[in-house]
Amino acid sequence: MTVTAGTPIELVEKVYATLPERAAGGRARFGRPLTLTEKILLNHLGDPTEPIERGGTYNDFHPDRVAMQDATAQMALLQF
């Protein structure tokens, strides 16, 4: 029985290649260490140079994968 990874290695390498630079930019921007959630969100920003103001700006994200529990979640996502 052959076991293979469900996620292509190229996708994983691409995501992790940009993480150090974007996390460093986030630490410099916010002036503090980042949480895991902030690192993930910063790494998936559409334009990492856009200003980020809590409650004041809108940012685009480009996720690689989305996990949904059932078809209802998928239908809700398709509405947008």
N, C-alpha and C positions, 0 to 999 in steps of 0.2 A: 504494500500500500504506500503510495507516494503522498507526502504531505507538502502542500505549497502554501505560501503566504497569500492572504486575500488582498492585500494592498501591494501594488507594484513598488518595487524597491526604488525606482526612479522618482516616484511621487514622494516617498519618505525622504530621500536625499535632497530633493528640491526644497521641501519644507524646512528641513534642518539647516540647509545652507544659508538661508536668510535670517535665521533666528538670532545668532549672536549680534549681528549688525543692528537689527531692529530692536532687540532688547536693550542694547547699549544706548541707542537713540532715545528709547522710552525712559530709561533711567536718567539720562541727561535732561530730557524734557520735563519730567516730573520732579526731579531732584531727590529721589528716594528709591529704595529697592522695589522691584515689581512683584506682584503676586503671580501665581501660575496663570490665573485667568487673564491678567493684563498682558502677560507675555504671549499667550495664545491669540488674544484679540489683536495686539499690535502686529504680530506676524502675519495676520490675515487681512490687514488694512489694504484697501484698494490703492490709496496714495499715502504712504507713511509720512510725507512732508506736510500734509494738511494740518491745520490747527485743530487741537482737541480741547474743547471747553465743555465741562460737565453741564448738561442741561442747556447748552447754547449752540452746539454745532451738530451737524449730521455727517456721519461717515459711512462710506461703503465698505463692505467686507466681502472677501472672496474665499469662502470655505472650500476645502478640498473634498470633504465628505460631510454628510449630514446623517445622523442616526435618528430614526423615528421608531416609536414603539408599535404603531399600528397604522392602518389605512386612514384613519381619521386625521392623524397628524400629517400624513402625506397630502390629503385633500386640502387641509388648512394651508399648507405651504404653497400649494399650487395656486391658491387664490391670489397670492402676491406675486 
